[in-house]
Amino acid sequence: MNLRQLIRECKQGSVAAQKCLFDHFAESMMMVCCRYVKNEQDAEEVLLDGFYKFFKNMGAFQYQGDGALFLWVKKIMINESLMFLRKKKIFLVSVETNEEEARVPGDLLDKLSAGEIYKLIMQLPVGYRTVFNLYSIEGFGHKEIAEMLNITEGTSKSQLSKAKQLLQKMLLQQSEEYGSRKIK
């Protein structure tokens, strides 16, 4: 069954169609939630809250293609993740430090898997990680991020800059650790 038909059936109250849509999107949306909410149990809670809102507001959704549906669900999950961070008072803007910028060799990223890069991103402080995800992965601009997080554009830019600097340091450290393991 195609997504357009599932949406139509969901609007008519079909629980089976809701389950199909949940099954279709759950894995990818869980990954979205985990990028913002570090704890897997909390991410599952966010996911379920997000799907509740998705189904509750289904009547207002106008199907314009599978891509539009995916983006709508994803936006709900991002908003739920941000609301969770705010509610738990987990989202803290990290204080700026005046550290030198680390230089990462160009081929270093080529040596890392997506999973290794994901693990490094997850090690960032919540404020850095949230802004990094919104800007670098989701493609939001600093003005949008500032509105979403109730911070200034300057703070958003600063958080992104600091996130990148910290990621570069972590990449260099991982590279050094990899090199020392290789020598032994």
N, C-alpha and C positions, 0 to 999 in steps of 0.2 A: 504494500500500500504506500502511496506517495505522501509526502508531508502535507501537501495542500488538502488532501482528503482527511488526514489525521486531524488537522486544524479544524476543519469543518465538523468532524465528529466530536471533537473536544468541545466546541461551542454548543453542541447539542447535548452535552453532558455525558459523553461516553467515557467511562472509567478505563475501558480497554484501550481506547485511543490515547488517553493520558499516559497509561503505562508504556505504550509503544513510543510515545514522544520522550518520556523520561528515559527509557532504555536507549533511545537513539542519541540523546544529548548528554547523558549522565557522565560518561567517562571524560569527554572533552571539557565539560563544565567543571568537573571536579578538579581538573588540572588548573583551570582558571582560578578557582577558589584557593587552591593550594599555593599559588603564586603570591597571594596576598596574606592568607591566614596560614601560618606555619604548622600549627598543630592539626593533624589529620582529622581528629574527632571534631574540632571546631570547624574545619573546612566542610565536613559532612553536614554539620548543622547549618552552615551558610548555604550549602547546596540545596538542602531540603527547604529552607526558608525561601530561597530563590525560586525553586520550582512551585512552591505554594503561590507566590506572587505571580509567577508566569501563568499558571492555570486560572488564578483568580481574575487576572486582567485579560484573559484570552479574548473576551468579547470585544475589546477595543482594538485588537490587532487586525490589521488588514494585510492579508497575505500578498506579498509582492515578489515571491521567489524564495527558494531555499536559503540563499545567502542572506537575505533580509531577516528571515526567521532566526538563523544562527546568530546574527549580530544582535538581534533583539534579546535573545536568551542570554547571550554573553554580557550584554550591557546590564541586564538584571543581576547577573551573578557578580559583576564587578561592583555595582552599587551595594548589593547585600554584603559583600566582603568589606567595603569601606564603612558601611554602617556598623558592622560587627566590630571593626577595629575602634571606631569612635565610642561605641557603647561600652566596650570593655576597657576603654581608655588605654588601649595598647598603642595607638598611633601617637608617637611622639616625634616631633621634629628634632633631629639630631643637631647638636651644637657644632658650629663650624670650628675647624682647627686650621692652623696655618702650616700645613705639611706640604713638603715638596711633592710635585707630581711624579709618579713612577712611570717609567717608560717600558712598554711591553713590546718585545720583539714581534714583528709582523706575522711570523709563522706559528706563534705560540697557540693562538686560537684554533688553528688547523689541527693541532695535536690533541685537542680536547673533544670529548664527545658532548652531545647536547645535554646528557645527564650530568656530566661533570660541571658544565657551565651553569645548569639549573641549581646544582648544589651550592655553587659559589654565590649565586644570586640570593639563595635562601639564607645564607649566612649574614647578609647585610642587615643592619639595624632596620626596624620596621619602617621608619620614615624614609630612609634611603630607598629601601626595597619597593615601597609603595609608589613613590614618585618615579623610580626607574621603570617599574612595570607599566605604569600609566603612560609614560613618555616613550620609552624605547620599544616596548612590546605592543601596547595597545594603540599607540600613535596619537595620543591626545597632545594638544599644545599646552604650554605653561599657563595660559589664561584659563583654559578649561580645568586643568589640574587644580589651580588655585581655588576656583569656584567649588570644585568637588570636595576638596579637603579643608576648605575655609582657611586658607593660608594666602600669603601674597605671592605674586608671580616671582618676585625676587627670591623668596624662600623656596619655591618650586625649583627654580634654576640652580640655586645653591645646593639643594638636596640632590639634584641630579648630578651636579659636578662632583660632589663629595662621594656619591655612590660610584661613579665611574673611577675616581681616584682609588677608592677602597678596593674595587674589583681589580684594578690594575695591580695593586699590591698583592692581593690574594693570588692572582694569576702568576705573578713573578715568584711568589713563595711556593706555589704548587710546582712551577717549572723547576725551581731549585731542588725541591724534594724529589721530583721525578728524575732529575739529572743525577742526584746522589744515589738513588736506588739503582739506576742504570749502571753506574760505575762499579758498584759492589759485586 
